[in-house]
Amino acid sequence: MSDEEILLEKDEGVAVVTLNRPERFNSFTTNMYRRFPRMIDQLNRDDQVRAIVLTGAGKGFCAGSDVSDRLNKRLEEGGEESRFENLQQVGAMALALADLDKPLIGAVNGAAVGAGLSLTLLCDMRLASEKARFGAVWLNVGLVPDVGATYYLPRIVGREKAMELMLSREVIDAQEALKIGLVSRVVAPDQLMKEAMELAAKIASGPAVAIELTKRSLQRSLTNDLKSQLDFETYAQNICRQTEDHREGVRAFKEKRRPVFKGR
């Protein structure tokens, strides 16, 4: 796989990951499924990265799996990949994003369908271009929603709406996505990356340890009972109290100035 299929740029604490197959609406090849989790894991381990923006090149965000590269092989006798490998790849990508401690912003510039929709669901925040489209269209090829869609979509838009979107295979526009809570903001196409980067920069300027533990707290809240959640909050707060950023925040409050956080 050419490294150009997925681009990575870093600047001042913000990493931008761009799916770069615009001629195929950034659909995922098998090799992209293999590389993507490794890249996310590397970003998670990089202390210089404090926020991540995920977007697509060209007119589409991600059109799911590349039919010619993946689905056709399954129909051919003696396909190159085993069932186990295919399942492992899809699961690995979902788990890599679910386990990501850094805040992940989806800048949805165009169509996000199938696994492309799943990628948006795995983002912590979703900003959409007015040209964005969203579709849970797996049934069109006789498959069930995957890459975490059956877990995240009902938690984001509710079970009934998730069922409707999955069974009807309807592709909705950005305004409808905003209405049902699938995205938090809809902007003009030429403003999408500007707003996504401004949000990422604002996050990256904050106290990194507290930000990552805040994200972990919210993730755990999906499955924890109240007592377990309070226990984790206490654990997280005790860690934050030991950081340089906490001490800087207290000093800045007393001195009535803006804090300068170092991520330590």
RODO-2510 file (C-alpha; in nm, 4 decimals, decimal comma):
residues 264
     n   res          X          Y          Z
     1     m     0,0000     0,0000     0,0000
     2     s     0,1210     0,3456    -0,0802
     3     d     0,1594     0,5625     0,2286
     4     e    -0,0297     0,8265     0,0343
     5     e    -0,3573     0,6429     0,0974
     6     i    -0,3576     0,7848     0,4508
     7     l    -0,1901     1,1179     0,5161
     8     l    -0,0656     1,2383     0,8538
     9     e     0,0326     1,5917     0,9487
    10     k     0,1255     1,7275     1,2913
    11     d     0,1464     2,0888     1,4034
    12     e     0,1462     2,2436     1,7514
    13     g    -0,0163     1,9531     1,9298
    14     v    -0,2742     1,8744     1,6608
    15     a    -0,2533     1,5744     1,4265
    16     v    -0,4577     1,5698     1,1065
    17     v    -0,5326     1,2277     0,9572
    18     t    -0,6636     1,2457     0,6009
    19     l    -0,8057     0,9494     0,4129
    20     n    -0,6565     1,0060     0,0705
    21     r    -0,8263     0,8044    -0,2030
    22     p    -1,0477     1,0802    -0,3435
    23     e    -1,1037     0,8942    -0,6713
    24     r    -1,2742     0,6171    -0,4664
    25     f    -1,4360     0,8530    -0,2142
    26     n    -1,1741     0,7386     0,0404
    27     s    -1,3119     0,3869     0,0663
    28     f    -1,0994     0,1524     0,2764
    29     t    -0,8784    -0,1118     0,1205
    30     t    -0,7604    -0,4125     0,3191
    31     n    -0,4191    -0,2510     0,3581
    32     m    -0,5790     0,0663     0,4933
    33     y    -0,7655    -0,1442     0,7503
    34     r    -0,4278    -0,2851     0,8518
    35     r    -0,2413     0,0445     0,8701
    36     f    -0,5068     0,2668     1,0259
    37     p    -0,5102     0,1022     1,3736
    38     r    -0,1300     0,1134     1,3870
    39     m    -0,1292     0,4842     1,3059
    40     i    -0,3923     0,5572     1,5701
    41     d    -0,1958     0,3609     1,8294
    42     q     0,1186     0,5587     1,7467
    43     l    -0,0693     0,8871     1,7844
    44     n    -0,2094     0,7699     2,1162
    45     r     0,1457     0,7111     2,2421
    46     d     0,2785     1,0447     2,1134
    47     d     0,2891     1,2933     2,4022
    48     q     0,3272     1,5799     2,1553
    49     v    -0,0170     1,5095     2,0078
    50     r    -0,3046     1,6392     2,2178
    51     a    -0,5933     1,6402     1,9685
    52     i    -0,6638     1,4669     1,6374
    53     v    -0,8727     1,5688     1,3371
    54     l    -0,9970     1,3002     1,0973
    55     t    -1,1171     1,3998     0,7509
    56     g    -1,1277     1,2883     0,3886
    57     a    -0,9658     1,4203     0,0708
    58     g    -1,1767     1,5409    -0,2178
    59     k    -1,5563     1,5275    -0,2215
    60     g    -1,6111     1,2346     0,0143
    61     f    -1,5329     1,1571     0,3773
    62     c    -1,5359     0,7772     0,3478
    63     a    -1,7512     0,5469     0,1359
    64     g    -1,6885     0,2436     0,3573
    65     s    -1,5023    -0,0598     0,2262
    66     d    -1,3657    -0,0643    -0,1269
    67     v    -1,5879    -0,3184    -0,3031
    68     s    -1,3323    -0,4044    -0,5697
    69     d    -1,0557    -0,4608    -0,3140
    70     r    -1,2467    -0,6395    -0,0369
    71     l    -1,5974    -0,7551    -0,1146
    72     n    -1,5188    -0,8955    -0,4587
    73     k    -1,2375    -1,1093    -0,3151
    74     r    -1,4856    -1,2751    -0,0821
    75     l    -1,6960    -1,3794    -0,3785
    76     e    -1,4023    -1,5316    -0,5627
    77     e    -1,2999    -1,8862    -0,4856
    78     g    -0,9648    -1,9001    -0,3087
    79     g    -0,9763    -1,5372    -0,1880
    80     e    -0,6561    -1,4110    -0,0310
    81     e    -0,7878    -1,3483     0,3208
    82     s    -0,9451    -1,5735     0,5797
    83     r    -1,2689    -1,4943     0,7573
    84     f    -1,0729    -1,4506     1,0805
    85     e    -0,8397    -1,1941     0,9256
    86     n    -1,1250    -0,9881     0,7818
    87     l    -1,3103    -0,9811     1,1125
    88     q    -0,9931    -0,8996     1,3020
    89     q    -0,9157    -0,6034     1,0755
    90     v    -1,2575    -0,4426     1,1163
    91     g    -1,2595    -0,5016     1,4907
    92     a    -0,9049    -0,3730     1,5289
    93     m    -0,9938    -0,0407     1,3690
    94     a    -1,2978     0,0093     1,5926
    95     l    -1,1053    -0,0840     1,9078
    96     a    -0,8109     0,1386     1,8178
    97     l    -1,0407     0,4398     1,7955
    98     a    -1,2481     0,3385     2,0981
    99     d    -0,9296     0,3077     2,3067
   100     l    -0,7862     0,6394     2,1856
   101     d    -0,7269     0,8701     2,4818
   102     k    -0,6758     1,1825     2,2713
   103     p    -0,9874     1,3795     2,1684
   104     l    -1,0849     1,2909     1,8110
   105     i    -1,2709     1,5416     1,5926
   106     g    -1,4421     1,4217     1,2766
   107     a    -1,4425     1,6853     1,0011
   108     v    -1,7004     1,5254     0,7726
   109     n    -1,6530     1,6884     0,4346
   110     g    -1,8747     1,4639     0,2205
   111     a    -2,0440     1,1261     0,2106
   112     a    -1,9910     0,9047     0,5166
   113     v    -2,1596     0,5729     0,4465
   114     g    -2,1150     0,2176     0,5710
   115     a    -1,7853     0,1893     0,7565
   116     g    -1,7387     0,5595     0,6820
   117     l    -2,0410     0,6302     0,9003
   118     s    -1,8880     0,4076     1,1689
   119     l    -1,5708     0,6177     1,1602
   120     t    -1,7739     0,9302     1,2352
   121     l    -1,9517     0,7539     1,5223
   122     l    -1,6147     0,6656     1,6755
   123     c    -1,5165     1,0337     1,6807
   124     d    -1,5744     1,2300     2,0005
   125     m    -1,7041     1,5347     1,8148
   126     r    -1,8409     1,5606     1,4617
   127     l    -1,8428     1,8753     1,2507
   128     a    -2,0114     1,8468     0,9125
   129     s    -1,9873     2,0361     0,5886
   130     e    -2,3184     2,1378     0,4355
   131     k    -2,2306     1,8830     0,1654
   132     a    -2,1933     1,5934     0,4100
   133     r    -2,4186     1,2891     0,3803
   134     f    -2,4622     0,9973     0,6203
   135     g    -2,5891     0,6482     0,5468
   136     a    -2,6123     0,3150     0,7295
   137     v    -2,6307     0,1253     0,4020
   138     w    -2,4846    -0,2184     0,4828
   139     l    -2,8102    -0,3992     0,4042
   140     n    -2,7743    -0,2882     0,0419
   141     v    -2,5023    -0,5520     0,0036
   142     g    -2,6570    -0,8056     0,2385
   143     l    -2,4376    -0,7239     0,5399
   144     v    -2,5009    -0,6080     0,8949
   145     p    -2,3653    -0,2752     1,0236
   146     d    -2,0142    -0,3130     1,1640
   147     v    -1,7065    -0,1259     1,2918
   148     g    -1,9043    -0,0461     1,6058
   149     a    -2,2100     0,1043     1,4352
   150     t    -2,4580    -0,1165     1,6207
   151     y    -2,3014    -0,0038     1,9498
   152     y    -2,2572     0,3690     1,8914
   153     l    -2,5435     0,4746     1,6627
   154     p    -2,8259     0,3886     1,9069
   155     r    -2,6332     0,5575     2,1883
   156     i    -2,5985     0,8748     1,9827
   157     v    -2,9372     0,9054     1,8091
   158     g    -3,1507     0,6596     2,0094
   159     r    -3,2467     0,2984     1,9363
   160     e    -3,5567     0,3751     1,7293
   161     k    -3,3839     0,6239     1,4977
   162     a    -3,0824     0,3939     1,4656
   163     m    -3,3131     0,1090     1,3654
   164     e    -3,4861     0,3286     1,1092
   165     l    -3,1599     0,4446     0,9534
   166     m    -3,0174     0,0931     0,9354
   167     l    -3,3251    -0,0828     0,8000
   168     s    -3,4374     0,1891     0,5583
   169     r    -3,0818     0,2449     0,4240
   170     e    -3,1762     0,6121     0,3886
   171     v    -2,8921     0,8560     0,3261
   172     i    -2,9527     1,1760     0,5239
   173     d    -2,8094     1,5229     0,4710
   174     a    -2,6094     1,7335     0,7150
   175     q    -2,9085     1,9295     0,8449
   176     e    -3,0975     1,6104     0,9289
   177     a    -2,7825     1,4757     1,0980
   178     l    -2,7711     1,7926     1,3079
   179     k    -3,1399     1,7600     1,3942
   180     i    -3,1027     1,4043     1,5292
   181     g    -2,7790     1,4777     1,7162
   182     l    -2,5469     1,2855     1,4856
   183     v    -2,3300     1,5970     1,4410
   184     s    -2,2857     1,9005     1,6635
   185     r    -2,2225     2,1629     1,3984
   186     v    -2,2877     2,2205     1,0265
   187     v    -2,0690     2,4729     0,8452
   188     a    -1,9977     2,5933     0,4934
   189     p    -1,7623     2,3600     0,3036
   190     d    -1,4815     2,6157     0,2911
   191     q    -1,5046     2,6698     0,6686
   192     l    -1,5019     2,3045     0,7784
   193     m    -1,1301     2,2505     0,8324
   194     k    -1,0865     2,6005     0,9727
   195     e    -1,3447     2,5353     1,2434
   196     a    -1,2216     2,1819     1,3093
   197     m    -0,8638     2,3047     1,3481
   198     e    -0,9686     2,5922     1,5745
   199     l    -1,1522     2,3476     1,7986
   200     a    -0,8560     2,1077     1,7963
   201     a    -0,6123     2,3895     1,8783
   202     k    -0,8302     2,5033     2,1681
   203     i    -0,8335     2,1487     2,3063
   204     a    -0,4597     2,1048     2,2479
   205     s    -0,3860     2,4183     2,4521
   206     g    -0,5558     2,2686     2,7564
   207     p    -0,4281     2,0434     3,0392
   208     a    -0,3566     1,7208     2,8511
   209     v    -0,3745     1,4791     3,1453
   210     a    -0,7079     1,6180     3,2652
   211     i    -0,8448     1,6189     2,9103
   212     e    -0,7525     1,2553     2,8500
   213     l    -0,8960     1,1489     3,1850
   214     t    -1,2147     1,3437     3,1102
   215     k    -1,2519     1,1450     2,7891
   216     r    -1,1892     0,8185     2,9741
   217     s    -1,4514     0,9173     3,2312
   218     l    -1,7126     0,9800     2,9631
   219     q    -1,6298     0,6516     2,7899
   220     r    -1,6687     0,4577     3,1152
   221     s    -1,9990     0,6312     3,1891
   222     l    -2,1578     0,4333     2,9027
   223     t    -2,1319     0,1107     3,1022
   224     n    -2,0629     0,2103     3,4656
   225     d    -2,3162     0,2394     3,7443
   226     l    -2,3049     0,5581     3,9531
   227     k    -2,0829     0,4171     4,2291
   228     s    -1,8279     0,2839     3,9799
   229     q    -1,8304     0,6166     3,7975
   230     l    -1,7745     0,8133     4,1190
   231     d    -1,4875     0,5814     4,2079
   232     f    -1,3242     0,6482     3,8709
   233     e    -1,3764     1,0235     3,9049
   234     t    -1,1984     1,0124     4,2425
   235     y    -0,9122     0,8135     4,0914
   236     a    -0,8828     1,0550     3,7983
   237     q    -0,9024     1,3632     4,0173
   238     n    -0,6232     1,2363     4,2418
   239     i    -0,3994     1,1929     3,9365
   240     c    -0,4808     1,5445     3,8127
   241     r    -0,3984     1,6987     4,1504
   242     q    -0,0414     1,5750     4,1100
   243     t     0,0165     1,7414     3,7708
   244     e     0,2079     2,0589     3,6929
   245     d    -0,0921     2,1785     3,4923
   246     h    -0,3140     2,1673     3,8019
   247     r    -0,0655     2,3787     3,9946
   248     e    -0,0375     2,6187     3,7007
   249     g    -0,4159     2,6436     3,6805
   250     v    -0,4408     2,7343     4,0490
   251     r    -0,1602     2,9929     4,0182
   252     a    -0,3234     3,1462     3,7109
   253     f    -0,6586     3,1670     3,8899
   254     k    -0,5007     3,3456     4,1860
   255     e    -0,3039     3,5799     3,9584
   256     k    -0,6094     3,6467     3,7395
   257     r    -0,4367     3,5465     3,4167
   258     r    -0,4766     3,2837     3,1472
   259     p    -0,3036     2,9548     3,2407
   260     v    -0,0206     2,8219     3,0258
   261     f    -0,0490     2,4456     3,0312
   262     k     0,2448     2,2200     2,9477
   263     g     0,0716     1,8834     2,9295
   264     r     0,2446     1,7549     3,2422
***
